[in-house]
Amino acid sequence: MHKVKFGDIEVTRLVIGGNPFSGFSHQGPERDREMIRYYTVANIKDALRKAEAAGINTFFGRTDRHVRRLTREYWDEGGTIQWFGQTASELCDQLRAIRDAVRDGATGVYVHGGQVDYWYAQQEFDMLRAALDTMRECGVVAGFAGHSLDAHAWIRDNLEPDFQMISYYDPSDRAESPHHVPTVDEKWDDAHRDEMVALAPFVSVDEALPIGCPGWRTANAQEFSLGLVGRHRVPIEGRDLDGGIAPWPAYVGQLCAVR
């Protein structure tokens, strides 16, 4: 499988992420509960093993205590997938969340998209800078996620992270709170996807379409197509996971470009 480099770190252009592992379906509370019931620790480890067998070398997962512990267990049992930790918005101290993830073995860290949206909306730009400084001090690949077009544009123009994880959709507003509130009213607007792609002009709209996942309902694939965006053009390449992983495969993303 083709790879790109984040500094000295090689990352496959197809990666596995963990929103379903933690019950974040973005399709309502009932689907959240289905994912939580399915993704026991044993099933999460099985998904990671299958991802590694398919050639994927990187897991994008939360930095909450549950994921940190199961990742350690997975490594202790012989797993080798590297972990890029997403700070968990429910942890009050995001800078400590970064340090804890690094202590527990994260190769890269990025700030939770809802947290980034919130800090930007509240004009807490110093927190965005402090988060990047902390990641740099820890010596890991540093990034920011986000659903807000304006937040990503500000980061692009004012900071120097290794990557930005762009959500092609902005399903729920985080201006007043960084936390995700499960609802059936989240929105999926193609115009928003087009605006996000325009933010990174080296990615075409056609390239931004979701990767197909066997076993995953087509309508559900939208939120799980991710763009990790940096400064240099790198063609997007990806492939399906043969046979799928589960009724709700952990989201599969596209590495678009890195610095």
C-alpha positions as CSV (number, residue, x, y, z in Angstrom):
1,M,0.0,0.0,0.0
2,H,1.3,3.4,-0.9
3,K,2.5,5.7,1.9
4,V,3.2,9.4,2.6
5,K,5.6,10.9,5.1
6,F,4.7,13.1,8.0
7,G,8.2,14.2,8.8
8,D,10.1,10.9,9.3
9,I,6.9,9.0,9.9
10,E,5.4,6.9,7.1
11,V,1.6,6.7,7.0
12,T,-0.4,4.6,4.6
13,R,-2.8,6.6,2.4
14,L,-5.6,4.4,3.7
15,V,-6.0,4.6,7.5
16,I,-8.4,3.2,10.0
17,G,-10.2,5.4,12.6
18,G,-12.2,4.9,15.7
19,N,-15.4,6.9,15.8
20,P,-17.5,3.7,15.7
21,F,-15.3,2.1,18.4
22,S,-16.5,4.9,20.7
23,G,-20.1,5.0,19.5
24,F,-19.9,8.2,17.5
25,S,-22.1,7.4,14.5
26,H,-23.4,10.9,13.7
27,Q,-26.6,9.1,12.8
28,G,-28.5,9.4,16.0
29,P,-28.5,7.9,19.5
30,E,-29.8,4.5,18.4
31,R,-27.0,3.9,16.0
32,D,-24.5,5.1,18.6
33,R,-25.7,2.4,21.0
34,E,-25.6,-0.3,18.2
35,M,-21.9,0.6,17.6
36,I,-21.0,0.6,21.3
37,R,-22.7,-2.8,21.7
38,Y,-20.9,-4.3,18.7
39,Y,-17.4,-2.8,19.4
40,T,-16.3,-4.7,22.4
41,V,-12.6,-4.6,23.2
42,A,-12.3,-8.0,21.5
43,N,-14.0,-6.7,18.3
44,I,-12.0,-3.5,18.2
45,K,-8.8,-5.5,18.4
46,D,-10.1,-7.8,15.7
47,A,-10.8,-4.8,13.5
48,L,-7.3,-3.5,14.0
49,R,-5.8,-6.9,13.2
50,K,-7.8,-7.0,9.9
51,A,-6.7,-3.5,9.1
52,E,-3.0,-4.4,9.6
53,A,-3.5,-7.5,7.5
54,A,-4.9,-5.3,4.7
55,G,-1.7,-3.2,4.8
56,I,-2.9,-0.3,6.9
57,N,-0.3,1.0,9.3
58,T,-2.0,3.8,11.2
59,F,-5.0,4.0,13.5
60,F,-6.6,7.4,14.2
61,G,-8.4,7.0,17.5
62,R,-9.4,9.1,20.6
63,T,-7.2,9.8,23.5
64,D,-9.8,8.8,26.1
65,R,-8.8,6.3,28.8
66,H,-10.7,3.4,27.1
67,V,-8.8,3.8,23.7
68,R,-5.5,4.4,25.4
69,R,-5.8,1.2,27.4
70,L,-7.0,-1.1,24.6
71,T,-4.3,0.3,22.3
72,R,-1.7,-0.7,24.8
73,E,-3.2,-4.2,25.2
74,Y,-3.3,-4.6,21.4
75,W,0.4,-3.7,21.2
76,D,1.2,-6.1,24.2
77,E,-0.5,-8.9,22.2
78,G,1.7,-8.3,19.2
79,G,-0.1,-5.6,17.2
80,T,2.2,-3.0,15.5
81,I,-0.2,-0.4,14.1
82,Q,0.8,3.1,15.0
83,W,-1.6,5.4,16.7
84,F,-2.4,9.0,16.0
85,G,-4.4,10.2,19.0
86,Q,-7.3,12.6,18.8
87,T,-7.8,14.6,22.0
88,A,-11.1,13.8,23.6
89,S,-13.3,16.9,24.1
90,E,-14.7,15.6,27.4
91,L,-11.2,15.8,29.0
92,C,-11.1,19.3,30.4
93,D,-7.3,19.8,29.9
94,Q,-6.6,19.4,26.2
95,L,-2.9,20.0,26.7
96,R,-2.7,17.3,29.3
97,A,-4.6,15.0,26.9
98,I,-1.8,15.6,24.3
99,R,0.9,14.7,26.8
100,D,-1.0,11.6,28.1
101,A,-1.4,10.3,24.6
102,V,2.3,10.7,23.9
103,R,3.1,9.0,27.2
104,D,0.9,6.1,26.2
105,G,2.7,5.6,22.8
106,A,1.0,8.0,20.3
107,T,3.1,8.6,17.2
108,G,1.0,11.6,16.3
109,V,-1.6,13.8,18.0
110,Y,-4.3,16.1,16.7
111,V,-6.8,18.3,18.4
112,H,-10.5,17.1,18.4
113,G,-12.5,18.8,15.6
114,G,-15.3,20.0,17.9
115,Q,-12.7,21.5,20.2
116,V,-11.0,23.3,17.3
117,D,-14.4,24.6,16.0
118,Y,-15.2,25.8,19.6
119,W,-11.8,27.5,20.2
120,Y,-12.1,29.3,16.9
121,A,-15.6,30.4,17.4
122,Q,-14.7,31.7,20.9
123,Q,-11.6,33.4,19.5
124,E,-9.4,31.4,21.8
125,F,-6.6,31.5,19.3
126,D,-4.0,31.2,22.1
127,M,-5.3,27.7,22.9
128,L,-4.8,26.7,19.3
129,R,-1.2,28.0,19.4
130,A,-0.6,26.3,22.8
131,A,-1.9,23.0,21.6
132,L,0.5,23.1,18.6
133,D,3.4,24.2,20.9
134,T,2.6,21.2,23.2
135,M,2.6,18.7,20.4
136,R,5.9,20.1,19.1
137,E,7.4,19.9,22.6
138,C,6.4,16.3,22.8
139,G,8.1,15.5,19.5
140,V,5.1,14.0,17.7
141,V,3.4,14.6,14.4
142,A,1.1,17.5,15.1
143,G,-2.3,18.2,13.6
144,F,-5.8,19.7,13.9
145,A,-9.1,18.3,13.0
146,G,-12.2,20.4,12.4
147,H,-15.6,20.7,10.8
148,S,-15.6,24.5,10.4
149,L,-14.3,25.9,7.1
150,D,-13.3,29.2,8.8
151,A,-11.4,27.4,11.5
152,H,-9.4,25.4,9.0
153,A,-8.7,28.5,6.9
154,W,-7.4,30.3,10.1
155,I,-5.1,27.4,10.9
156,R,-3.8,27.2,7.4
157,D,-2.9,30.9,7.4
158,N,-1.6,31.3,11.0
159,L,-0.1,28.0,12.2
160,E,2.3,25.4,10.9
161,P,0.9,22.0,11.8
162,D,2.0,18.8,10.0
163,F,-1.5,18.1,8.8
164,Q,-5.1,19.2,9.0
165,M,-7.9,16.7,9.1
166,I,-10.7,18.1,7.1
167,S,-14.3,16.9,7.6
168,Y,-16.1,17.3,4.3
169,Y,-19.3,17.9,6.2
170,D,-20.2,20.2,9.2
171,P,-23.1,18.2,10.6
172,S,-23.6,20.1,13.9
173,D,-22.5,23.5,15.2
174,R,-19.9,23.5,17.9
175,A,-19.6,27.3,18.4
176,E,-21.1,27.1,21.9
177,S,-19.8,23.7,23.0
178,P,-17.1,21.4,21.7
179,H,-19.0,18.3,22.6
180,H,-21.0,16.2,20.2
181,V,-24.7,15.9,21.1
182,P,-26.3,12.9,19.4
183,T,-29.2,13.9,17.3
184,V,-31.0,12.7,14.2
185,D,-30.9,16.3,12.8
186,E,-27.3,16.5,11.7
187,K,-26.9,17.8,8.2
188,W,-24.9,16.6,5.2
189,D,-24.6,19.4,2.7
190,D,-22.7,18.8,-0.6
191,A,-22.1,22.5,-0.9
192,H,-20.2,22.4,2.4
193,R,-18.0,19.6,1.0
194,D,-17.3,21.6,-2.1
195,E,-16.2,24.6,0.0
196,M,-14.0,22.4,2.1
197,V,-12.3,21.0,-1.0
198,A,-11.8,24.5,-2.3
199,L,-9.9,25.3,0.9
200,A,-7.3,22.8,-0.3
201,P,-7.0,23.5,-4.0
202,F,-4.8,20.5,-4.7
203,V,-7.8,18.2,-4.0
204,S,-10.5,17.9,-6.7
205,V,-14.2,17.3,-5.9
206,D,-14.0,14.0,-7.6
207,E,-11.1,13.0,-5.4
208,A,-13.1,14.0,-2.3
209,L,-15.8,11.4,-2.8
210,P,-15.9,8.8,-0.1
211,I,-14.1,5.5,-0.4
212,G,-16.5,2.5,-0.7
213,C,-16.6,0.1,2.2
214,P,-18.1,-3.3,1.8
215,G,-20.7,-3.9,4.4
216,W,-21.2,-0.2,5.0
217,R,-24.5,1.4,3.9
218,T,-23.7,3.9,1.1
219,A,-25.6,6.7,2.8
220,N,-23.5,6.3,5.9
221,A,-20.1,6.7,4.1
222,Q,-20.1,10.5,3.8
223,E,-18.9,11.4,7.3
224,F,-16.2,8.8,7.2
225,S,-14.3,10.1,4.2
226,L,-11.6,12.3,5.7
227,G,-9.0,14.6,4.1
228,L,-5.7,15.0,5.9
229,V,-4.5,18.2,4.3
230,G,-1.0,19.8,4.3
231,R,0.8,22.0,1.8
232,H,2.1,19.8,-1.1
233,R,0.1,18.0,-3.7
234,V,0.1,14.2,-3.3
235,P,-2.3,12.2,-5.5
236,I,-5.0,10.4,-3.5
237,E,-5.0,6.6,-3.8
238,G,-7.0,4.1,-1.8
239,R,-8.7,0.8,-2.0
240,D,-11.5,-1.1,-0.4
241,L,-10.9,-3.4,2.5
242,D,-11.7,-6.9,1.2
243,G,-14.8,-8.2,2.8
244,G,-15.2,-5.3,5.2
245,I,-14.5,-5.4,8.9
246,A,-17.8,-5.2,10.6
247,P,-21.4,-4.1,10.2
248,W,-20.0,-0.6,10.9
249,P,-16.4,-0.6,9.7
250,A,-14.2,1.9,11.5
251,Y,-14.1,4.9,9.2
252,V,-11.5,4.7,6.4
253,G,-9.8,7.9,5.4
254,Q,-7.8,9.4,2.6
255,L,-4.4,11.0,3.2
256,C,-4.5,13.9,0.7
257,A,-1.3,15.7,1.4
258,V,1.3,16.5,4.0
259,R,3.9,19.3,4.3
